[in-house]
């Protein structure tokens, strides 16, 4: 590892680079979390659509809940 003296001009540059890459890493993590949340919402919306169709075809709430993993309250609230 390279070490620098306190008054060395390279230290501020390295500090800036370290800060830049640390911030960039956090931004990437935020994007990954956002993508995962969006995918989860999409899966939930798909389950709601399936439950609506099953409810229309007169499946029982228990059957719908078992197959879609939705709660009874979510299924009963569907129109």
PDB file with SEQRES, HELIX, SHEET and CRYST1 records, atoms N, CA, C and O in Angstrom:
SEQRES   1 A   79  UNK UNK UNK UNK UNK UNK UNK UNK UNK UNK UNK UNK UNK          
SEQRES   2 A   79  UNK UNK UNK UNK UNK UNK UNK UNK UNK UNK UNK UNK UNK          
SEQRES   3 A   79  UNK UNK UNK UNK UNK UNK UNK UNK UNK UNK UNK UNK UNK          
SEQRES   4 A   79  UNK UNK UNK UNK UNK UNK UNK UNK UNK UNK UNK UNK UNK          
SEQRES   5 A   79  UNK UNK UNK UNK UNK UNK UNK UNK UNK UNK UNK UNK UNK          
SEQRES   6 A   79  UNK UNK UNK UNK UNK UNK UNK UNK UNK UNK UNK UNK UNK          
SEQRES   7 A   79  UNK                                                          
HELIX    1 AA1 UNK A    9  UNK A   56  1                                  48    
HELIX    2 AA2 UNK A   61  UNK A   68  1                                   8    
HELIX    3 AA3 UNK A   72  UNK A   76  1                                   5    
CRYST1    1.000    1.000    1.000  90.00  90.00  90.00 P 1           1          
ATOM      1  N   UNK A   1       0.840  -1.176   0.000  1.00  0.00           N  
ATOM      2  CA  UNK A   1       0.000   0.000   0.000  1.00  0.00           C  
ATOM      3  C   UNK A   1       0.886   1.240   0.000  1.00  0.00           C  
ATOM      4  O   UNK A   1       1.917   1.292   0.669  1.00  0.00           O  
ATOM      5  N   UNK A   2       0.460   2.224  -0.759  1.00  0.00           N  
ATOM      6  CA  UNK A   2       1.213   3.474  -0.840  1.00  0.00           C  
ATOM      7  C   UNK A   2       0.763   4.379   0.303  1.00  0.00           C  
ATOM      8  O   UNK A   2      -0.433   4.515   0.559  1.00  0.00           O  
ATOM      9  N   UNK A   3       1.705   4.986   0.976  1.00  0.00           N  
ATOM     10  CA  UNK A   3       1.372   5.944   2.032  1.00  0.00           C  
ATOM     11  C   UNK A   3       1.889   7.315   1.636  1.00  0.00           C  
ATOM     12  O   UNK A   3       2.912   7.439   0.962  1.00  0.00           O  
ATOM     13  N   UNK A   4       1.174   8.333   2.060  1.00  0.00           N  
ATOM     14  CA  UNK A   4       1.529   9.697   1.737  1.00  0.00           C  
ATOM     15  C   UNK A   4       1.722  10.502   3.009  1.00  0.00           C  
ATOM     16  O   UNK A   4       1.100  10.230   4.036  1.00  0.00           O  
ATOM     17  N   UNK A   5       2.576  11.476   2.924  1.00  0.00           N  
ATOM     18  CA  UNK A   5       2.778  12.365   4.055  1.00  0.00           C  
ATOM     19  C   UNK A   5       1.586  13.306   4.162  1.00  0.00           C  
ATOM     20  O   UNK A   5       0.812  13.447   3.215  1.00  0.00           O  
ATOM     21  N   UNK A   6       1.442  13.953   5.324  1.00  0.00           N  
ATOM     22  CA  UNK A   6       0.312  14.837   5.555  1.00  0.00           C  
ATOM     23  C   UNK A   6       0.213  15.960   4.526  1.00  0.00           C  
ATOM     24  O   UNK A   6      -0.894  16.274   4.088  1.00  0.00           O  
ATOM     25  N   UNK A   7       1.283  16.553   4.138  1.00  0.00           N  
ATOM     26  CA  UNK A   7       1.259  17.696   3.240  1.00  0.00           C  
ATOM     27  C   UNK A   7       1.333  17.305   1.774  1.00  0.00           C  
ATOM     28  O   UNK A   7       1.446  18.174   0.910  1.00  0.00           O  
ATOM     29  N   UNK A   8       1.274  16.056   1.487  1.00  0.00           N  
ATOM     30  CA  UNK A   8       1.396  15.572   0.114  1.00  0.00           C  
ATOM     31  C   UNK A   8       0.153  15.974  -0.684  1.00  0.00           C  
ATOM     32  O   UNK A   8      -0.964  15.891  -0.172  1.00  0.00           O  
ATOM     33  N   UNK A   9       0.335  16.399  -1.906  1.00  0.00           N  
ATOM     34  CA  UNK A   9      -0.768  16.842  -2.758  1.00  0.00           C  
ATOM     35  C   UNK A   9      -1.678  15.680  -3.167  1.00  0.00           C  
ATOM     36  O   UNK A   9      -2.842  15.913  -3.490  1.00  0.00           O  
ATOM     37  N   UNK A  10      -1.196  14.466  -3.162  1.00  0.00           N  
ATOM     38  CA  UNK A  10      -1.984  13.310  -3.590  1.00  0.00           C  
ATOM     39  C   UNK A  10      -3.072  12.951  -2.579  1.00  0.00           C  
ATOM     40  O   UNK A  10      -4.094  12.386  -2.970  1.00  0.00           O  
ATOM     41  N   UNK A  11      -2.892  13.254  -1.313  1.00  0.00           N  
ATOM     42  CA  UNK A  11      -3.878  12.882  -0.295  1.00  0.00           C  
ATOM     43  C   UNK A  11      -5.258  13.494  -0.560  1.00  0.00           C  
ATOM     44  O   UNK A  11      -6.246  12.762  -0.507  1.00  0.00           O  
ATOM     45  N   UNK A  12      -5.378  14.797  -0.844  1.00  0.00           N  
ATOM     46  CA  UNK A  12      -6.713  15.337  -1.133  1.00  0.00           C  
ATOM     47  C   UNK A  12      -7.350  14.707  -2.372  1.00  0.00           C  
ATOM     48  O   UNK A  12      -8.563  14.499  -2.414  1.00  0.00           O  
ATOM     49  N   UNK A  13      -6.550  14.411  -3.352  1.00  0.00           N  
ATOM     50  CA  UNK A  13      -7.073  13.777  -4.561  1.00  0.00           C  
ATOM     51  C   UNK A  13      -7.590  12.385  -4.234  1.00  0.00           C  
ATOM     52  O   UNK A  13      -8.674  12.006  -4.678  1.00  0.00           O  
ATOM     53  N   UNK A  14      -6.841  11.636  -3.479  1.00  0.00           N  
ATOM     54  CA  UNK A  14      -7.278  10.290  -3.089  1.00  0.00           C  
ATOM     55  C   UNK A  14      -8.512  10.338  -2.207  1.00  0.00           C  
ATOM     56  O   UNK A  14      -9.407   9.505  -2.344  1.00  0.00           O  
ATOM     57  N   UNK A  15      -8.568  11.303  -1.306  1.00  0.00           N  
ATOM     58  CA  UNK A  15      -9.756  11.463  -0.465  1.00  0.00           C  
ATOM     59  C   UNK A  15     -10.986  11.751  -1.321  1.00  0.00           C  
ATOM     60  O   UNK A  15     -12.062  11.202  -1.082  1.00  0.00           O  
ATOM     61  N   UNK A  16     -10.817  12.613  -2.313  1.00  0.00           N  
ATOM     62  CA  UNK A  16     -11.933  12.942  -3.207  1.00  0.00           C  
ATOM     63  C   UNK A  16     -12.373  11.702  -3.992  1.00  0.00           C  
ATOM     64  O   UNK A  16     -13.570  11.446  -4.120  1.00  0.00           O  
ATOM     65  N   UNK A  17     -11.430  10.945  -4.509  1.00  0.00           N  
ATOM     66  CA  UNK A  17     -11.758   9.734  -5.259  1.00  0.00           C  
ATOM     67  C   UNK A  17     -12.477   8.714  -4.378  1.00  0.00           C  
ATOM     68  O   UNK A  17     -13.443   8.081  -4.805  1.00  0.00           O  
ATOM     69  N   UNK A  18     -11.998   8.563  -3.154  1.00  0.00           N  
ATOM     70  CA  UNK A  18     -12.634   7.639  -2.221  1.00  0.00           C  
ATOM     71  C   UNK A  18     -14.079   8.052  -1.976  1.00  0.00           C  
ATOM     72  O   UNK A  18     -14.982   7.216  -2.004  1.00  0.00           O  
ATOM     73  N   UNK A  19     -14.295   9.340  -1.736  1.00  0.00           N  
ATOM     74  CA  UNK A  19     -15.640   9.854  -1.492  1.00  0.00           C  
ATOM     75  C   UNK A  19     -16.536   9.636  -2.709  1.00  0.00           C  
ATOM     76  O   UNK A  19     -17.692   9.239  -2.568  1.00  0.00           O  
ATOM     77  N   UNK A  20     -16.004   9.894  -3.898  1.00  0.00           N  
ATOM     78  CA  UNK A  20     -16.762   9.719  -5.134  1.00  0.00           C  
ATOM     79  C   UNK A  20     -17.221   8.273  -5.306  1.00  0.00           C  
ATOM     80  O   UNK A  20     -18.394   8.022  -5.584  1.00  0.00           O  
ATOM     81  N   UNK A  21     -16.307   7.331  -5.144  1.00  0.00           N  
ATOM     82  CA  UNK A  21     -16.668   5.929  -5.346  1.00  0.00           C  
ATOM     83  C   UNK A  21     -17.582   5.400  -4.248  1.00  0.00           C  
ATOM     84  O   UNK A  21     -18.424   4.540  -4.507  1.00  0.00           O  
ATOM     85  N   UNK A  22     -17.429   5.901  -3.037  1.00  0.00           N  
ATOM     86  CA  UNK A  22     -18.320   5.503  -1.947  1.00  0.00           C  
ATOM     87  C   UNK A  22     -19.744   5.978  -2.256  1.00  0.00           C  
ATOM     88  O   UNK A  22     -20.700   5.225  -2.068  1.00  0.00           O  
ATOM     89  N   UNK A  23     -19.891   7.216  -2.726  1.00  0.00           N  
ATOM     90  CA  UNK A  23     -21.200   7.753  -3.082  1.00  0.00           C  
ATOM     91  C   UNK A  23     -21.801   6.976  -4.243  1.00  0.00           C  
ATOM     92  O   UNK A  23     -22.994   6.676  -4.244  1.00  0.00           O  
ATOM     93  N   UNK A  24     -20.983   6.654  -5.220  1.00  0.00           N  
ATOM     94  CA  UNK A  24     -21.455   5.905  -6.385  1.00  0.00           C  
ATOM     95  C   UNK A  24     -21.952   4.512  -5.984  1.00  0.00           C  
ATOM     96  O   UNK A  24     -22.932   4.014  -6.538  1.00  0.00           O  
ATOM     97  N   UNK A  25     -21.276   3.893  -5.027  1.00  0.00           N  
ATOM     98  CA  UNK A  25     -21.690   2.573  -4.543  1.00  0.00           C  
ATOM     99  C   UNK A  25     -23.060   2.671  -3.876  1.00  0.00           C  
ATOM    100  O   UNK A  25     -23.919   1.815  -4.088  1.00  0.00           O  
ATOM    101  N   UNK A  26     -23.266   3.718  -3.066  1.00  0.00           N  
ATOM    102  CA  UNK A  26     -24.560   3.899  -2.410  1.00  0.00           C  
ATOM    103  C   UNK A  26     -25.657   4.139  -3.438  1.00  0.00           C  
ATOM    104  O   UNK A  26     -26.774   3.645  -3.281  1.00  0.00           O  
ATOM    105  N   UNK A  27     -25.347   4.892  -4.488  1.00  0.00           N  
ATOM    106  CA  UNK A  27     -26.327   5.146  -5.539  1.00  0.00           C  
ATOM    107  C   UNK A  27     -26.720   3.842  -6.222  1.00  0.00           C  
ATOM    108  O   UNK A  27     -27.900   3.608  -6.485  1.00  0.00           O  
ATOM    109  N   UNK A  28     -25.746   3.001  -6.506  1.00  0.00           N  
ATOM    110  CA  UNK A  28     -26.031   1.708  -7.144  1.00  0.00           C  
ATOM    111  C   UNK A  28     -26.906   0.847  -6.230  1.00  0.00           C  
ATOM    112  O   UNK A  28     -27.830   0.182  -6.699  1.00  0.00           O  
ATOM    113  N   UNK A  29     -26.618   0.859  -4.931  1.00  0.00           N  
ATOM    114  CA  UNK A  29     -27.441   0.087  -3.995  1.00  0.00           C  
ATOM    115  C   UNK A  29     -28.873   0.608  -4.002  1.00  0.00           C  
ATOM    116  O   UNK A  29     -29.821  -0.176  -3.968  1.00  0.00           O  
ATOM    117  N   UNK A  30     -29.032   1.925  -4.045  1.00  0.00           N  
ATOM    118  CA  UNK A  30     -30.372   2.521  -4.075  1.00  0.00           C  
ATOM    119  C   UNK A  30     -31.139   2.117  -5.322  1.00  0.00           C  
ATOM    120  O   UNK A  30     -32.335   1.831  -5.259  1.00  0.00           O  
ATOM    121  N   UNK A  31     -30.456   2.094  -6.446  1.00  0.00           N  
ATOM    122  CA  UNK A  31     -31.090   1.679  -7.697  1.00  0.00           C  
ATOM    123  C   UNK A  31     -31.523   0.220  -7.614  1.00  0.00           C  
ATOM    124  O   UNK A  31     -32.626  -0.128  -8.034  1.00  0.00           O  
ATOM    125  N   UNK A  32     -30.659  -0.631  -7.076  1.00  0.00           N  
ATOM    126  CA  UNK A  32     -30.999  -2.052  -6.946  1.00  0.00           C  
ATOM    127  C   UNK A  32     -32.200  -2.248  -6.035  1.00  0.00           C  
ATOM    128  O   UNK A  32     -33.065  -3.075  -6.324  1.00  0.00           O  
ATOM    129  N   UNK A  33     -32.266  -1.504  -4.943  1.00  0.00           N  
ATOM    130  CA  UNK A  33     -33.409  -1.595  -4.029  1.00  0.00           C  
ATOM    131  C   UNK A  33     -34.673  -1.132  -4.740  1.00  0.00           C  
ATOM    132  O   UNK A  33     -35.725  -1.757  -4.603  1.00  0.00           O  
ATOM    133  N   UNK A  34     -34.582  -0.046  -5.494  1.00  0.00           N  
ATOM    134  CA  UNK A  34     -35.732   0.459  -6.238  1.00  0.00           C  
ATOM    135  C   UNK A  34     -36.245  -0.540  -7.261  1.00  0.00           C  
ATOM    136  O   UNK A  34     -37.454  -0.713  -7.413  1.00  0.00           O  
ATOM    137  N   UNK A  35     -35.336  -1.193  -7.958  1.00  0.00           N  
ATOM    138  CA  UNK A  35     -35.728  -2.196  -8.940  1.00  0.00           C  
ATOM    139  C   UNK A  35     -36.445  -3.351  -8.247  1.00  0.00           C  
ATOM    140  O   UNK A  35     -37.478  -3.822  -8.723  1.00  0.00           O  
ATOM    141  N   UNK A  36     -35.904  -3.799  -7.140  1.00  0.00           N  
ATOM    142  CA  UNK A  36     -36.526  -4.915  -6.404  1.00  0.00           C  
ATOM    143  C   UNK A  36     -37.921  -4.533  -5.918  1.00  0.00           C  
ATOM    144  O   UNK A  36     -38.845  -5.342  -6.000  1.00  0.00           O  
ATOM    145  N   UNK A  37     -38.085  -3.308  -5.411  1.00  0.00           N  
ATOM    146  CA  UNK A  37     -39.402  -2.863  -4.951  1.00  0.00           C  
ATOM    147  C   UNK A  37     -40.387  -2.806  -6.111  1.00  0.00           C  
ATOM    148  O   UNK A  37     -41.550  -3.180  -5.956  1.00  0.00           O  
ATOM    149  N   UNK A  38     -39.931  -2.340  -7.272  1.00  0.00           N  
ATOM    150  CA  UNK A  38     -40.793  -2.285  -8.444  1.00  0.00           C  
ATOM    151  C   UNK A  38     -41.223  -3.666  -8.904  1.00  0.00           C  
ATOM    152  O   UNK A  38     -42.371  -3.872  -9.298  1.00  0.00           O  
ATOM    153  N   UNK A  39     -40.305  -4.597  -8.852  1.00  0.00           N  
ATOM    154  CA  UNK A  39     -40.637  -5.966  -9.241  1.00  0.00           C  
ATOM    155  C   UNK A  39     -41.650  -6.572  -8.268  1.00  0.00           C  
ATOM    156  O   UNK A  39     -42.566  -7.283  -8.680  1.00  0.00           O  
ATOM    157  N   UNK A  40     -41.480  -6.290  -6.989  1.00  0.00           N  
ATOM    158  CA  UNK A  40     -42.417  -6.796  -5.980  1.00  0.00           C  
ATOM    159  C   UNK A  40     -43.816  -6.230  -6.212  1.00  0.00           C  
ATOM    160  O   UNK A  40     -44.804  -6.959  -6.127  1.00  0.00           O  
ATOM    161  N   UNK A  41     -43.902  -4.930  -6.504  1.00  0.00           N  
ATOM    162  CA  UNK A  41     -45.211  -4.319  -6.802  1.00  0.00           C  
ATOM    163  C   UNK A  41     -45.846  -4.974  -8.027  1.00  0.00           C  
ATOM    164  O   UNK A  41     -47.053  -5.217  -8.056  1.00  0.00           O  
ATOM    165  N   UNK A  42     -45.025  -5.256  -9.034  1.00  0.00           N  
ATOM    166  CA  UNK A  42     -45.535  -5.915 -10.234  1.00  0.00           C  
ATOM    167  C   UNK A  42     -46.079  -7.303  -9.934  1.00  0.00           C  
ATOM    168  O   UNK A  42     -47.126  -7.692 -10.452  1.00  0.00           O  
ATOM    169  N   UNK A  43     -45.370  -8.045  -9.099  1.00  0.00           N  
ATOM    170  CA  UNK A  43     -45.853  -9.389  -8.716  1.00  0.00           C  
ATOM    171  C   UNK A  43     -47.162  -9.288  -7.944  1.00  0.00           C  
ATOM    172  O   UNK A  43     -48.063 -10.108  -8.123  1.00  0.00           O  
ATOM    173  N   UNK A  44     -47.263  -8.271  -7.081  1.00  0.00           N  
ATOM    174  CA  UNK A  44     -48.489  -8.087  -6.297  1.00  0.00           C  
ATOM    175  C   UNK A  44     -49.652  -7.719  -7.213  1.00  0.00           C  
ATOM    176  O   UNK A  44     -50.755  -8.241  -7.047  1.00  0.00           O  
ATOM    177  N   UNK A  45     -49.421  -6.827  -8.177  1.00  0.00           N  
ATOM    178  CA  UNK A  45     -50.469  -6.449  -9.125  1.00  0.00           C  
ATOM    179  C   UNK A  45     -50.931  -7.655  -9.942  1.00  0.00           C  
ATOM    180  O   UNK A  45     -52.122  -7.810 -10.211  1.00  0.00           O  
ATOM    181  N   UNK A  46     -49.993  -8.499 -10.329  1.00  0.00           N  
ATOM    182  CA  UNK A  46     -50.346  -9.696 -11.081  1.00  0.00           C  
ATOM    183  C   UNK A  46     -51.208 -10.634 -10.228  1.00  0.00           C  
ATOM    184  O   UNK A  46     -52.178 -11.211 -10.720  1.00  0.00           O  
ATOM    185  N   UNK A  47     -50.853 -10.781  -8.966  1.00  0.00           N  
ATOM    186  CA  UNK A  47     -51.642 -11.629  -8.062  1.00  0.00           C  
ATOM    187  C   UNK A  47     -53.052 -11.067  -7.907  1.00  0.00           C  
ATOM    188  O   UNK A  47     -54.018 -11.828  -7.860  1.00  0.00           O  
ATOM    189  N   UNK A  48     -53.179  -9.740  -7.827  1.00  0.00           N  
ATOM    190  CA  UNK A  48     -54.506  -9.125  -7.724  1.00  0.00           C  
ATOM    191  C   UNK A  48     -55.341  -9.389  -8.977  1.00  0.00           C  
ATOM    192  O   UNK A  48     -56.535  -9.668  -8.877  1.00  0.00           O  
ATOM    193  N   UNK A  49     -54.723  -9.304 -10.152  1.00  0.00           N  
ATOM    194  CA  UNK A  49     -55.444  -9.568 -11.401  1.00  0.00           C  
ATOM    195  C   UNK A  49     -55.916 -11.018 -11.472  1.00  0.00           C  
ATOM    196  O   UNK A  49     -57.042 -11.297 -11.882  1.00  0.00           O  
ATOM    197  N   UNK A  50     -55.044 -11.931 -11.067  1.00  0.00           N  
ATOM    198  CA  UNK A  50     -55.408 -13.350 -11.050  1.00  0.00           C  
ATOM    199  C   UNK A  50     -56.554 -13.581 -10.067  1.00  0.00           C  
ATOM    200  O   UNK A  50     -57.499 -14.309 -10.370  1.00  0.00           O  
ATOM    201  N   UNK A  51     -56.470 -12.961  -8.893  1.00  0.00           N  
ATOM    202  CA  UNK A  51     -57.510 -13.118  -7.876  1.00  0.00           C  
ATOM    203  C   UNK A  51     -58.849 -12.573  -8.378  1.00  0.00           C  
ATOM    204  O   UNK A  51     -59.896 -13.171  -8.129  1.00  0.00           O  
ATOM    205  N   UNK A  52     -58.817 -11.433  -9.088  1.00  0.00           N  
ATOM    206  CA  UNK A  52     -60.061 -10.881  -9.648  1.00  0.00           C  
ATOM    207  C   UNK A  52     -60.712 -11.885 -10.608  1.00  0.00           C  
ATOM    208  O   UNK A  52     -61.920 -12.116 -10.559  1.00  0.00           O  
ATOM    209  N   UNK A  53     -59.899 -12.468 -11.470  1.00  0.00           N  
ATOM    210  CA  UNK A  53     -60.422 -13.445 -12.431  1.00  0.00           C  
ATOM    211  C   UNK A  53     -60.973 -14.672 -11.710  1.00  0.00           C  
ATOM    212  O   UNK A  53     -62.025 -15.196 -12.076  1.00  0.00           O  
ATOM    213  N   UNK A  54     -60.261 -15.120 -10.693  1.00  0.00           N  
ATOM    214  CA  UNK A  54     -60.723 -16.301  -9.945  1.00  0.00           C  
ATOM    215  C   UNK A  54     -62.012 -15.989  -9.189  1.00  0.00           C  
ATOM    216  O   UNK A  54     -62.912 -16.825  -9.109  1.00  0.00           O  
ATOM    217  N   UNK A  55     -62.091 -14.790  -8.640  1.00  0.00           N  
ATOM    218  CA  UNK A  55     -63.298 -14.395  -7.904  1.00  0.00           C  
ATOM    219  C   UNK A  55     -64.485 -14.324  -8.867  1.00  0.00           C  
ATOM    220  O   UNK A  55     -65.596 -14.733  -8.529  1.00  0.00           O  
ATOM    221  N   UNK A  56     -64.237 -13.797 -10.073  1.00  0.00           N  
ATOM    222  CA  UNK A  56     -65.279 -13.726 -11.099  1.00  0.00           C  
ATOM    223  C   UNK A  56     -65.755 -15.118 -11.485  1.00  0.00           C  
ATOM    224  O   UNK A  56     -66.936 -15.320 -11.766  1.00  0.00           O  
ATOM    225  N   UNK A  57     -64.827 -16.087 -11.498  1.00  0.00           N  
ATOM    226  CA  UNK A  57     -65.170 -17.476 -11.822  1.00  0.00           C  
ATOM    227  C   UNK A  57     -65.660 -18.252 -10.599  1.00  0.00           C  
ATOM    228  O   UNK A  57     -65.799 -19.474 -10.642  1.00  0.00           O  
ATOM    229  N   UNK A  58     -65.917 -17.529  -9.516  1.00  0.00           N  
ATOM    230  CA  UNK A  58     -66.530 -18.067  -8.287  1.00  0.00           C  
ATOM    231  C   UNK A  58     -65.666 -19.082  -7.544  1.00  0.00           C  
ATOM    232  O   UNK A  58     -66.187 -20.037  -6.969  1.00  0.00           O  
ATOM    233  N   UNK A  59     -64.352 -18.882  -7.552  1.00  0.00           N  
ATOM    234  CA  UNK A  59     -63.478 -19.664  -6.680  1.00  0.00           C  
ATOM    235  C   UNK A  59     -63.713 -19.189  -5.250  1.00  0.00           C  
ATOM    236  O   UNK A  59     -64.106 -18.043  -5.032  1.00  0.00           O  
ATOM    237  N   UNK A  60     -63.479 -20.055  -4.286  1.00  0.00           N  
ATOM    238  CA  UNK A  60     -63.633 -19.645  -2.886  1.00  0.00           C  
ATOM    239  C   UNK A  60     -62.465 -18.740  -2.486  1.00  0.00           C  
ATOM    240  O   UNK A  60     -61.388 -18.790  -3.079  1.00  0.00           O  
ATOM    241  N   UNK A  61     -62.704 -17.917  -1.474  1.00  0.00           N  
ATOM    242  CA  UNK A  61     -61.661 -17.018  -0.979  1.00  0.00           C  
ATOM    243  C   UNK A  61     -60.469 -17.827  -0.486  1.00  0.00           C  
ATOM    244  O   UNK A  61     -59.324 -17.411  -0.662  1.00  0.00           O  
ATOM    245  N   UNK A  62     -60.725 -18.975   0.129  1.00  0.00           N  
ATOM    246  CA  UNK A  62     -59.639 -19.827   0.607  1.00  0.00           C  
ATOM    247  C   UNK A  62     -58.768 -20.324  -0.544  1.00  0.00           C  
ATOM    248  O   UNK A  62     -57.541 -20.330  -0.439  1.00  0.00           O  
ATOM    249  N   UNK A  63     -59.400 -20.739  -1.639  1.00  0.00           N  
ATOM    250  CA  UNK A  63     -58.654 -21.205  -2.802  1.00  0.00           C  
ATOM    251  C   UNK A  63     -57.820 -20.069  -3.411  1.00  0.00           C  
ATOM    252  O   UNK A  63     -56.651 -20.249  -3.753  1.00  0.00           O  
ATOM    253  N   UNK A  64     -58.445 -18.913  -3.535  1.00  0.00           N  
ATOM    254  CA  UNK A  64     -57.748 -17.760  -4.119  1.00  0.00           C  
ATOM    255  C   UNK A  64     -56.552 -17.381  -3.258  1.00  0.00           C  
ATOM    256  O   UNK A  64     -55.465 -17.115  -3.772  1.00  0.00           O  
ATOM    257  N   UNK A  65     -56.756 -17.357  -1.971  1.00  0.00           N  
ATOM    258  CA  UNK A  65     -55.675 -16.992  -1.048  1.00  0.00           C  
ATOM    259  C   UNK A  65     -54.536 -17.998  -1.117  1.00  0.00           C  
ATOM    260  O   UNK A  65     -53.364 -17.623  -1.116  1.00  0.00           O  
ATOM    261  N   UNK A  66     -54.883 -19.260  -1.176  1.00  0.00           N  
ATOM    262  CA  UNK A  66     -53.865 -20.305  -1.231  1.00  0.00           C  
ATOM    263  C   UNK A  66     -53.019 -20.189  -2.504  1.00  0.00           C  
ATOM    264  O   UNK A  66     -51.801 -20.362  -2.453  1.00  0.00           O  
ATOM    265  N   UNK A  67     -53.645 -19.903  -3.625  1.00  0.00           N  
ATOM    266  CA  UNK A  67     -52.940 -19.876  -4.906  1.00  0.00           C  
ATOM    267  C   UNK A  67     -52.216 -18.558  -5.179  1.00  0.00           C  
ATOM    268  O   UNK A  67     -51.189 -18.549  -5.858  1.00  0.00           O  
ATOM    269  N   UNK A  68     -52.746 -17.434  -4.652  1.00  0.00           N  
ATOM    270  CA  UNK A  68     -52.149 -16.130  -4.948  1.00  0.00           C  
ATOM    271  C   UNK A  68     -51.322 -15.572  -3.790  1.00  0.00           C  
ATOM    272  O   UNK A  68     -50.574 -14.611  -3.967  1.00  0.00           O  
ATOM    273  N   UNK A  69     -51.454 -16.167  -2.614  1.00  0.00           N  
ATOM    274  CA  UNK A  69     -50.766 -15.694  -1.399  1.00  0.00           C  
ATOM    275  C   UNK A  69     -51.270 -14.323  -0.945  1.00  0.00           C  
ATOM    276  O   UNK A  69     -50.583 -13.628  -0.197  1.00  0.00           O  
ATOM    277  N   UNK A  70     -52.471 -13.930  -1.396  1.00  0.00           N  
ATOM    278  CA  UNK A  70     -53.082 -12.687  -0.937  1.00  0.00           C  
ATOM    279  C   UNK A  70     -53.870 -12.961   0.335  1.00  0.00           C  
ATOM    280  O   UNK A  70     -54.309 -14.085   0.579  1.00  0.00           O  
ATOM    281  N   UNK A  71     -54.041 -11.925   1.137  1.00  0.00           N  
ATOM    282  CA  UNK A  71     -54.826 -12.081   2.371  1.00  0.00           C  
ATOM    283  C   UNK A  71     -56.309 -12.108   2.052  1.00  0.00           C  
ATOM    284  O   UNK A  71     -56.730 -11.663   0.984  1.00  0.00           O  
ATOM    285  N   UNK A  72     -57.100 -12.632   2.981  1.00  0.00           N  
ATOM    286  CA  UNK A  72     -58.549 -12.663   2.794  1.00  0.00           C  
ATOM    287  C   UNK A  72     -59.095 -11.257   2.607  1.00  0.00           C  
ATOM    288  O   UNK A  72     -59.999 -11.036   1.802  1.00  0.00           O  
ATOM    289  N   UNK A  73     -58.537 -10.300   3.361  1.00  0.00           N  
ATOM    290  CA  UNK A  73     -59.005  -8.914   3.288  1.00  0.00           C  
ATOM    291  C   UNK A  73     -58.757  -8.322   1.895  1.00  0.00           C  
ATOM    292  O   UNK A  73     -59.611  -7.620   1.354  1.00  0.00           O  
ATOM    293  N   UNK A  74     -57.585  -8.611   1.323  1.00  0.00           N  
ATOM    294  CA  UNK A  74     -57.285  -8.101  -0.017  1.00  0.00           C  
ATOM    295  C   UNK A  74     -58.241  -8.694  -1.049  1.00  0.00           C  
ATOM    296  O   UNK A  74     -58.688  -8.000  -1.962  1.00  0.00           O  
ATOM    297  N   UNK A  75     -58.547  -9.967  -0.899  1.00  0.00           N  
ATOM    298  CA  UNK A  75     -59.420 -10.650  -1.859  1.00  0.00           C  
ATOM    299  C   UNK A  75     -60.850 -10.138  -1.720  1.00  0.00           C  
ATOM    300  O   UNK A  75     -61.517  -9.884  -2.723  1.00  0.00           O  
ATOM    301  N   UNK A  76     -61.322  -9.985  -0.492  1.00  0.00           N  
ATOM    302  CA  UNK A  76     -62.688  -9.502  -0.282  1.00  0.00           C  
ATOM    303  C   UNK A  76     -62.860  -8.075  -0.799  1.00  0.00           C  
ATOM    304  O   UNK A  76     -63.962  -7.694  -1.195  1.00  0.00           O  
ATOM    305  N   UNK A  77     -61.792  -7.284  -0.802  1.00  0.00           N  
ATOM    306  CA  UNK A  77     -61.869  -5.894  -1.251  1.00  0.00           C  
ATOM    307  C   UNK A  77     -61.895  -5.759  -2.773  1.00  0.00           C  
ATOM    308  O   UNK A  77     -62.182  -4.683  -3.298  1.00  0.00           O  
ATOM    309  N   UNK A  78     -61.599  -6.835  -3.469  1.00  0.00           N  
ATOM    310  CA  UNK A  78     -61.577  -6.780  -4.939  1.00  0.00           C  
ATOM    311  C   UNK A  78     -62.990  -6.628  -5.483  1.00  0.00           C  
ATOM    312  O   UNK A  78     -63.947  -7.186  -4.946  1.00  0.00           O  
ATOM    313  N   UNK A  79     -63.094  -5.860  -6.557  1.00  0.00           N  
ATOM    314  CA  UNK A  79     -64.397  -5.649  -7.207  1.00  0.00           C  
ATOM    315  C   UNK A  79     -64.456  -6.463  -8.476  1.00  0.00           C  
ATOM    316  O   UNK A  79     -65.464  -6.434  -9.182  1.00  0.00           O  
TER     317      UNK A  79                                                      
END                                                                             
